Amino acid sequence: MTDSVDGIGWRWLDVRLHRRAGRQVRAEPAPSRLRRAATVAVAAVVQAGAFATLLCGAWLCTVRFPSVALLPGAVLVLFGVLTLPRPATLPRDAVTARRADMPALHALVDRVAAALGVPRPHLVVLDDRFAADSGFAGFLRRRYLRIGAPLWAVLDPAQRTALVALELARFGGGDPSRAALTGTVERTLATMVAVFEPAADKLLHAGREDDVTKMMAANPTRIGQQHAQSYTNLAGDLVRPFVALMHGVFGLVRLGYLTLLQPEAFRAVLAADARAAGVAGAPEVRSVLATRLLAESVVTVLRRDARAGDRSGAVRRDEPEVVVAGWPALAAGVVAKNAPSMPALCDADVARAVSPFAVTPPLGRRIEVLAEAPATVAADPDESAATDVELRPMYRRLVRDLRNG
């Protein structure tokens, strides 16, 4: 079952939508010009409505100022700001890998981008996640490739080429979830659903009651403040049904929009995986996806290895590179151990990750449908080893966190 953020808020409907999404994720998405046109039309209407709401609110705030129109104008301005296009942003903890500092990593990215026939990213950034992604960031829509140092550390040279190919292949176009118009609307609707999330309202309600209890215990004679707080509580109780209604309305709008967008987005991701397999090889791409699917098991093995090396004294704390050097073999062992049960793991991942609000298919589904293809870009072990040298500071922090975490 999806969590509360990825639901309409009506349990009976959420259960049925989840079952429907489970059936659809197994289907082969077919291209449809009518669906693409409808997606663009709905996105345009949502964007135009956001700007119209903002302009109307600004006009109400300024006409015959001050007047009774100021309050509804302010509400419309706030609503318009919330529904404006929202470009993706990079997290603050992401470290930019400058070309001058990490030439080997950029050389690999450039080589894979050329083989795929896609433009190379404007930014290559690193972080501490066991994951990787790519996309467009900011109002200038700068292409970025984001690589998690833990994931990079457990991959061999061929798998690293496959990882870069998997992410860069999605710049090939055709994915409406990444388009300037249709992609920003999906993020806008997701933001609006989160704004009216009932769970957040419950937290505020709990905090409000705690504050009232503390105030009454500290000074029972402040009756006037207690009455004022009671009026505030009453106002909150009156607003709560409206908040729940807006959450359901925006959830339904988002659901309708993603019903149009999701098949094309899924098809684009699966097509990108096929292009990546044609460059880096299907076995390598499949092994990268399997490693990401088994992330929890792999990280557990890495934590055990990092702590064992520290206790035994065979590896000094100031030599984390020696610890990291053995991680690709450990990760490969985890994948090989789970290989016989991989079909069941893929089914479990589909059942767990499927959602009517997803814009990418589950990893298990991507592994299932990946077709065989030979590699056309050979991995360079020396280049891969040079990237390890460039990422040494991040490896050092990673080993320290695994030992102490």
N, C-alpha and C positions, 0 to 999 in steps of 0.2 A: 504494500500500500504506500502511496506517496505521502510525504510529510505535509504538514499543514500549509507550508508556503506554496507548495505545488498542488493545491487543491482548490476547488470552488468554495468549500466550506460546508457543503451539504453532503453528509456521509453517503447517503444512498446514491447520489450522483457521482461522487468520487470513486466509489467501488465499481460502478458500471463503466466509468471512463477508464479506470485502470485495466479492467478486463478487455475493453475495446483496444486500448493501446497495446496490450500483450498480443492480441491477434494481428494487429496491423504491423507490428515490428517484424513479424515473421514473413510478411508479404513482400514481394519484390516491387518497389516503387517504380511506377511508369511515368515517363515525362508527359507533361500536359501543358500546352500553351494556354489553355483556358484558365487553368489553375494559377499559372504564373501571372497572367494578366489580372485575375481577380485579387491575387496577393498584392500586387503593385497598387491596384485601385483602392483597396482597403487601407493600405499604408498611407497613400496620399491623402485620403479622407481624414485619417487620424492626425496626420501632421498638420493639415490645413485647419482642423478643428482646434488643435493646441494653439496655433498662432492666432486664430480668430478669438479664442477665449482670452488669451493674454491681451490682445488689442482692445477687446470690449471692456475688460476689467480696467485697463489703463484709462480708457475714455470715461468710464463711470467715476473713477477716482478724481479726475481732473475737471469734469464738467461742473460748473457752478460750485466750485470748492469753497468752503466745506458744505456738504449737503448730506441728506439721508442716503444718497447713492454711494457714499464712501465705503460703507461696510460691505455691501454686495460686490462693489468694485474690487476691494481688497481680497475678498474670497476668490473672485474670478482670476485675479492676478496670481494668487498663490496656486490655484488649480492649473492655470496655464503654464507656470514655471515648472510644476511637477510633471506635466505632460509634454514638455518640449523634447526634441530629439536628444538622446543621451548616447554619445559615442563612448566606446569602451575606453578604459584607462588602465594603465599598467600599475600594479601595486607598488607602494612606496619602498618595500623591502627588496624589490628586484634590482640587481646590480647590472648596469650596462657593460657589456663586453666590448670595449673599444677595439677597433681594428689594429691600432698600434700596439696594444697590450696583448692581444690574443690573435696573432696572425694565422696560426694553424687552424683554429676554430673557424675563423672567417674564410679561410681557404677551402675548408671542407664544405661550408655552406654555399660558397660561390660555385664550387664544382657540381654539387648536387642540383642547385638551382638551374645551372646551364643544361644539365642532362634532362631535367624535367621541362625545360622551356618556359620557366616562370621567372619573373623579376626577383632579384635577390632582396631580402628584407632590409629596411632602413636601419633597424635596430636588432641586435642580438643581446638578449638579457638572460641573466642567470638568477636562480633563487634556490631555496632549500626544500622544494617540494619533490616528491617522488612522482613526477609528472612532467609533461611538456605540452605546449600549445603554441598556436600562432594566430595572427589576426591583424586587425587594424586598430590603431590607438589614436585618440585625440581627434579634434575637429579637422586636422590636416590628413587624417586617415593614413598615418605612417605604418607601413608593414613592419611587424615585429615577429621574431622567433624567440620563444621563452623556453629555456631548458632547465630542468631541475638537476642540480649537481648530484644528488643521490642516485637518480635514475641513470645519469650519464656514467657514473662511477661503476655501475654493475654491468655495463654493456661492453661487448668486445668490439673491435674496429668495424666489422661488418654490420653489427647491430646498430652502432652509432650512425653509420651511413643510412641505415634503414629508418632510424628515428628522425633524422633530419629530412629524409625524403617524405616520410609520412606527414610531417607538418607543412613542409613547403609545397607539397602537391595540392594542398587546399587553396593555394593562391591561383590555381588554374581557372577559377571562375565557375559560375553556375550555382553557387551556394547562396540562396536568398537570405540566409541568416547572417551573412557577412556583407551584404550589399549596403550601400550608403543609405538608402531609403527604407527598405524592408527590414534590415537588421536593427536599425536604431528604434523602430517602432516596437519590436519585440522586447527590447530592453526597457522601453518606456512603459509598456503594459505590465511587465514584471515588477517594475518599481512601484507602480500604482497599486498593484495587488499587495505588495509588501507594506506600503504605507497604511493600508486599511486592514492589516493583519490582526485578527481578533486576539491572537496570543500576546502580542505586544500590549493590547488594551488590557488584558488580564493582569499583566505585570504592573501596569500603571495603577490598576484598581487595587492590587495587593499593597503596593507601596503607599497609596493614598490612605488605606485603612491603618497601616502601621503608623503613619505620621499622626493620624487622629488619636490613636491609642496612646502614643507617647506624649502628645500635647495634653491630653486629659490627665494622664498620670503625673505630669510635671506640675500642672497648675489647674486644679479642678475649678477654680473660681472664674476662669476666663470664659464665661458663658457666651459672650458676644462672638468671640472667635470660633467657638464650637458651632454656633448657629451659622456663621459664614461658611464654615467648612461643610456643614450639612447642605447648604444651598449648592455649593460646588459639587458635592456628591450627587445631588439630585439632577443637576445639569448634566453630569457625566452619564448618569443612568438614562437620561432622555436621549443623549447623543449616541449611546452605544448601539441601539437598533439601526440608526442611520449608517454607522460605521460598518456594521455587519452587512447591511444591504449593499453598500458601495463595494465592499470586498467581493460579494457574490457577483455583482454586475460586472466589475472589471475582470473577475475571473472568467466569466462567460465570454466577454469580449476577447480576452486573451486566448481562450480555448478556441473560439471560432476562427481567430486569425491564424493560430498555429495549426488548425485543421487544414488550412490552405498551404501554409508554409512548410510544415513538417515533412511531407513526402518528398518535395524537391530538395530540402536540406539533407535528408537521409540519403537520397540518391547521390547527391554531390559528395558526401563523405565516403560512401562506398566506391564511387568512381575515383576519388583521390587515392584511396587505399590501393586500388588496382594500378593506378599510374605509379605509385611508390613501389609496388611490387615489381613493375616492369623495369625499374631503375636499380633497386637494391636487392631484388630477389624475393620471391614469396616466402621461402623458409625464414629469412632474416626478419621480414616484416611481421610474420606470424609470431616469431619468438619475442619480438619487442612488445607486441600487443599482449602476449601471454604473460610476459614479465610485469607489465602494468596491471593485468588482471590479478596477478598473485602478489600485488604490492605488499599487503599486510604480512604474508609469510616471508617474503624476501627481507623486509625491514627487520623482522624478528630475528632472522638468521644473522643479518649484519650486526645487530645490536649484541647478540651473543658472541659473535666473533670479535668485535671490538673490545668487549669487556674481558674476554678470555685472553686476548693478546696483552692486555694491560696487566692482568693478574699474574700471568706466567713470567713476565719480565723479558720474554723473547723479543718483544717489540717495545721500544721506548716511546714515551708519550710525545717526544719531539720528532718522531718519525711516522706520522700517520700515512705517508705515501706507501710505506711497506704494507700496512694493513689494507689500504684500498686496492693495492695491486692484486690481492687474492679474491676480491669481491666478484668479478665476472664469473669465476669458476663456481663460487657459492651460489650465485643467482642461477647459473645454468643447471646446477644440481637441483635446485628447487623446481625449476621448470620441468626437468627430466623426470623427477619424482612424481609430479602431478600430471605428466603427459597421458597416462592411461585413463585418468578421470577427467581429462579436459572437456570432452563433450558434456558431461554432467555439470562441470564448473561453468561452462558457457551458458547452459540452460538456466542455472541458478543465477548467474549475473543478469541475464535478460529478465528473469522474473523479479529480481531485486531492483534493477535500474530502470525498467520500462516506465514511461510516464507520458501522458498526453501532452505535456508541456516541454518535452525534451526537443532539442534541435540537433542532437547528434545521436546516432544509434548506440546501444550498449556495446561495450568492448566484446562481450561474448558473441554478439551478432556479427560484428566486424570480422572476428576470427572465423566464424562458420562459413561466411560467403566468400572469403578471400580465395581467388583462383591461383593456380600455379603459374609461375612466371620466372624465367632465369634473370639473374642480375646482369646489368649492362655497365654498371659503374663499379670498378674494383675498389675495395677498401685498402687504405694505405696504413699499415701498422705504425710506421714511423710518424706519420701525421697524427694518428690517434694518440701515440705516446706523447707527442708535443702538446696536445690539448690537455693531457694530464698534468704536465708541468705548468701550464697556464692556469689551471684550476686548483693548483696546490693550496692556496690560502683557503679556498672554500672546503677542500677535502679536510684540511686541518681542523676547521671549525666543526665539520660534520662528524668526524671521529670523536672529538671532544664531547659533542652533544649526545652521541650514542652511548658513550661510556658513562656520562653523568645523568642522562635522562631516564 
